[in-house]
């Protein structure tokens, strides 16, 4: 007696092979350009002591807000009172015609703030300090002139050009929050993504040109420490009281290939084998 082929097993195997192929293709399209979790720094050290960071004094500390993890501490003003601290680390640049994302975990507290101004984002080493022709997230206080109202601002004036390329979102304090900057070179736009506990939400999308995207080549942070603000987040300064302080951790910049880019030869081979397997399983099933 001739045993009929097990078409169910063949089809299952072919389907699994195709699933693995599609997964491999998706994975192959993502690239990590930059990553930093500050674990390579000593507790209490300054960030420019390791991992290629340059700039001025900002401390790295173990933080109870992050479960004891080491963070870039924009709340710790030691050694930088009445000074504007700026740090940066290059990652080589963004590819044209692709989608890139910067993700970062942040914690801002509504009391005992030590900074007047603090933000993290993507920038260009070719421009001056400040927003570095890029985009960033920064915590806010007294939002819309409401005393004690907190929130975050996504600012893209540097990369999008001009003024008004910002959006303020209310809330997101006193807990670790996930923030994201998306630079979409295919659609020609930049926007922020935030999750304050109710799922991911996008800010407005701002138009950006290819030349501005090509200039982005670093992660940067700014920390404006002022003695007038120490221990009192609402103290008045010449710049007002709108900005505050945060701790930052788990920074990553990733890139995805442009739509329609040719996959790697190995991916194409696996994809072809998966299709052949499905075809063979179907033929066996028809003969049976």
Buried (B, 14 or more C-beta within 10 A) or exposed (E): EEEEBEBEEBBEBBBEBBEEBBEBBEEEBEEEBBEBBBEEBEEEBBBBEBBEBEBBBBBBBBBEBBEEBBBBBBBBBEEBEEBBBBBBBBBEBBBEBBBBBBBBBBBBBBEEBBBBBBBBBBBBBEEEEBBBBBBBBBBBBBBEEEEEBBBBBBBBBBBBBEEEBBBBBBBBBEEBBBBBBBBBBEEBBBBBBBEBEEEEEEBEBBEBEEEBBBBBBBBBBBBBBBEEBBEEBEBEBEEEBBBBBBBBBBBBBBBBBBEEEEBEEEBEEBBEBBBEBBEBBEEBEEEE
